[in-house]
Amino acid sequence: MTAEEIIQQWMDTCCSTIKSYDHAGHMNQISKSVQVYGIPGFEVIGYDDWFKQCEYEFNDKLVKSASYQGLKIKHEEDNKIMFLTIETINATDGNSEERGIEILLIKEEDGHWRVVQERLINAIEIARAGLM
């Protein structure tokens, strides 16, 4: 598979697990060592925090869907791919949140690609990447 195909498969799986409220399937896309940067009010978010937040949002059906627009690969190796994209999260109350993100996927020992790092990016980085 090409890097683009790996990324697309990962994004498609994330979107489908959100839409079906498949918490276990969604968390299988996320490395146990994940770190998320750039969330206001938090220095870093790890796997346990992500797990609890998704569990709450899925159980209460707060999120309706997710989608990704644009793709800019920054770096790729046999077991790592770093890319930029724009993620949109649609809530069941009609609100939506669109944000630029930098994602690092790694191929873990079981052969599954998972996000190990995510960072929110600002409008300047989005524009430089040609995502908007």
N, C-alpha and C positions, 0 to 999 in steps of 0.2 A: 504494500500500500504506500502511496505517496503521503507526504506530510499533510497536504490539503485533504486527502481522503480520511486520514486519521483524525484530523481536527473536525471535519464535518461529521464523522461518525460520533465523536465525543459530544459535539454540540447537539446533534439530533437526539442522542440518548438522554442528555440532560433535559432537553425540552419535553421529550415524551414522558420521562419519569415525573416531571413537574405536573404535566397535564393530567396524568393518571394517578397522582398523589402516591406514587410508588417510592416511599421513603427509603427502603432498603436498596432498591435499584439506583436511586439517586445518589445515596451515600457511597455506593460502589464506584462512582465516577470520581471520588475524592480520596486522595491519599490520607492515611492516618497522620502523616507528618505535614499536612497542609498548613500554610501560613497566608493570611489575607491581610493586606496593608491598604491604608487609605480610607477606611471606614471612619467617619467622623465620631469622635468620642472614644475610639479604641486604638491602642498602639498596634496590636496585632490580634487577629482572630484565628484560633486553631480548630482542629477537627471537632473537639467536644462542643465548642460553642456553635459551630456550623450544624452539627448533628441536632442539638437542642432546638435551634431556631427553625430548621427545616421540619423537625418533628411537630413543633407547635403550628407552623404555617400549614403543613399538610393535614394534620388532624382537624384543624379548624377551617380547612379549605379556604385559606386567605389568599392564595395565589392561584390565578386562573391559567396563566401560560407564561412562557418565556420564548424569546427569539433572539437571534444573533444576526447582525448586519455587517457586512464588510469583513475583510480578513487581510492582515498584513503579517506575514511571517518574518520575525526578526532574526531567528537563529534556529538551526536544526542539526541534530546529530542522530545517530542510530537509536538512542533511547531517550532523547529530549527534544521537545519542540517548544519554542517560545513564540507567541503571536499576540497581536492586538486585534480587538474586535469591539463592536458596540453591542451591549446586551440590553434588552428591554424586558422588564418584568411587569406583567399585567396582573393587577389584583382583582379579586372578585367584586370589590366595591367600585370598580370603574377607574380607579387611579392606575397610573403606570409610571415606571421609573426607567429612564434610559441613562446608561452610563458607559463610558469607555473603560475597557479593562485590558490589562496585560496578563496573559495566562501562560504558565509554564506547565506543560504536560510531561510526565515521565512514564516510561514503560517500566512497571514494577516487576519484581521477581516472578510473579504469576503470569506475566505476559500481557497484563491489562494496562491500558493507558489511563492515567489518573492525573488530576490537577494537584500539583504540589505547592504551587505558589500563584497567588492572584493579587493584582495591584490595581486599584482604581487610578485611571489616568485623567489628566485635565484636558481642557479644550485645545490647548496649544499642541499637546502630544497627539491628540486625535487628528487635528488639522495637518500636522507634519506627516502623519502616517497616511494621509489621503483618505481617511475613513469618512469624512464629511465634506 
